[in-house]
Structure formats: C-alpha cells, structure tokens
C-alpha cells in the first residue's frame, strides 16, 4: 500500500527541520561551507527523503527500514549540533 508522504505529519515536520537547518547554517562561517554546513544539511535532507521513500514502498517492513534510516540521520544531526 503506497502512502502519500506529503500527508504524513512526520514528513511535514521534517521538512520544517530542513528549512530551519538551512537558515541556521547560512550564518555559519564560510570556511565551514564544505564541512559542518554541508554535513548538517545533508543529514537534515536525509530525514524527509527517507520518510518519503519508505512511504512509496510496498509494505510496512520497508517503511520501517526507511524510518530507521531517517532516525539515524536525526542522530547524526543531533551529534553535529
């Protein structure tokens, strides 16, 4: 059963997180552009991306797998913060 990821509250919140991380990292020093800024942005974008991919898969097992990856990206982002 394919779900529309845009209807999921968790995806909507994750998209707001991406916007907040982009805003926050835009104030970082330029020398961090290819370091921490890039790493934090990639981790943040990974969260809603994996939620969306899991939602498009067929089956709960696959959804759980991609939600687990999204959770790992949140932990990565927490570490960088």
Contact map, one row per residue, 1 for C-alpha under 8 A:
111000000000000000000000000000000000000000000000000000001110000000000000000000000
111100000000000000000000000000000000000000000000000000111110000000000000000000000
111110000000000000000000000000000000000000000000000000110000000000000000000000000
011111110000000000000000000000000000000000000000000100110000000000000000000000000
001111110010000000000000000000000000000000000000001100110000000000000000000000000
000111111011000000000000000000000000000000000000000100000000000000000000000000000
000111111011000000000000000000000000000000000000000000000000000000000000000000000
000111111111000000000000000000000000000000000000000000000000000000000000000000000
000001111111100000000000000000000000000000000000000000000000000000000000000000000
000000011111110000000000000000000000000000000000000000000000000000000000000000000
000011111111111000000000000000000000000000000001001100000000000000000000000000000
000001111111111100000000000000000000000000000001000000000000000000000000000000000
000000001111111110000000000000000000000000000000000000000000000000000000000000000
000000000111111111000000000000000000000000010011000000000000000000000000000000000
000000000011111111100000000000000000000000001001000000000000000000000000000000000
000000000001111111110000000000000000000000000000000000000000000000000000000000000
000000000000111111111000000000000000000000010000000000000000000000000000000000000
000000000000011111111100000000000000000010011000000000000000000000000000000000000
000000000000001111111110000000000000000000000000000000000000000000000000000000000
000000000000000111111111000000000000000000000000000000000000000000000000000000000
000000000000000011111111100000000000000110010000000000000000000000000000000000000
000000000000000001111111110000000000000010000000000000000000000000000000000000000
000000000000000000111111111000000000000000000000000000000000000000000000000000000
000000000000000000011111111100000000000000000000000000000000000000000000000000000
000000000000000000001111111100000000100110000000000000000000000000000000000000000
000000000000000000000111111100000000100000000000000000000000000000000000000000000
000000000000000000000011111110000000000000000000000000000000000000000000000000000
000000000000000000000001111111011000100000000000000000000000000000000000000000000
000000000000000000000000001111111000000000000000000000000000000000000000000000000
000000000000000000000000000111111000000000000000000000000000000000000000000000000
000000000000000000000000000011111110000000000000000000000000000000000000000000000
000000000000000000000000000111111111110000000000000000000000000000000000000000000
000000000000000000000000000111111111110000000000000000000000000000000000000000000
000000000000000000000000000000111111111000000000000000000000000000000000000000000
000000000000000000000000000000111111111000000000000000000000000000000000000000000
000000000000000000000000000000011111111100000000000000000000000000000000000000010
000000000000000000000000110100011111111110000000000000000000000000000000000000000
000000000000000000000000000000011111111111000000000000000000000000000000000000000
000000000000000000000000000000000111111111100000000000000000000000000000000000000
000000000000000000001000100000000001111111110000000000000000000000000000000010010
000000000000000001001100100000000000111111111000000000000000000000000000000000000
000000000000000000000000000000000000011111111100000000000000000000000000000000000
000000000000000000000000000000000000001111111110000000000000000000000000110110000
000000000000010011001000000000000000000111111111000000000000000000000000110010000
000000000000001001000000000000000000000011111111100000000000000000000000000000000
000000000000000000000000000000000000000001111111110000000000000000000100100000000
000000000000010000000000000000000000000000111111111000000000000000001110110000000
000000000011011000000000000000000000000000011111111100000000000000000100000000000
000000000000000000000000000000000000000000001111111110000000000000000100000000000
000000000000000000000000000000000000000000000111111111000000000001101100000000000
000010000010000000000000000000000000000000000011111111100000001001100100000000000
000111000010000000000000000000000000000000000001111111110000000000000000000000000
000000000000000000000000000000000000000000000000111111111000001001000000000000000
000000000000000000000000000000000000000000000000011111111000011111100000000000000
011110000000000000000000000000000000000000000000001111111100001000000000000000000
011110000000000000000000000000000000000000000000000111111100000000000000000000000
110000000000000000000000000000000000000000000000000011111110011000000000000000000
110000000000000000000000000000000000000000000000000000111111011000000000000000000
110000000000000000000000000000000000000000000000000000001111111000000000000000000
000000000000000000000000000000000000000000000000000000000111111100000000000000000
000000000000000000000000000000000000000000000000000000000011111110000000000000000
000000000000000000000000000000000000000000000000000001001111111111000000000000000
000000000000000000000000000000000000000000000000001011101111111111100000000000000
000000000000000000000000000000000000000000000000000001000001111111110000000000000
000000000000000000000000000000000000000000000000000001000000111111111000000000000
000000000000000000000000000000000000000000000000011011000000011111111100000000000
000000000000000000000000000000000000000000000000011001000000001111111110000000000
000000000000000000000000000000000000000000000000000000000000000111111111000000000
000000000000000000000000000000000000000000000010010000000000000011111111100000000
000000000000000000000000000000000000000000000111111000000000000001111111110000000
000000000000000000000000000000000000000000000010000000000000000000111111111000000
000000000000000000000000000000000000000000000000000000000000000000011111111100000
000000000000000000000000000000000000000000110110000000000000000000001111111110000
000000000000000000000000000000000000000000110010000000000000000000000111111111000
000000000000000000000000000000000000000000000000000000000000000000000011111111100
000000000000000000000000000000000000000000100000000000000000000000000001111111110
000000000000000000000000000000000000000100110000000000000000000000000000111111111
000000000000000000000000000000000000000000000000000000000000000000000000011111111
000000000000000000000000000000000000000000000000000000000000000000000000001111111
000000000000000000000000000000000001000100000000000000000000000000000000000111111
000000000000000000000000000000000000000000000000000000000000000000000000000011111
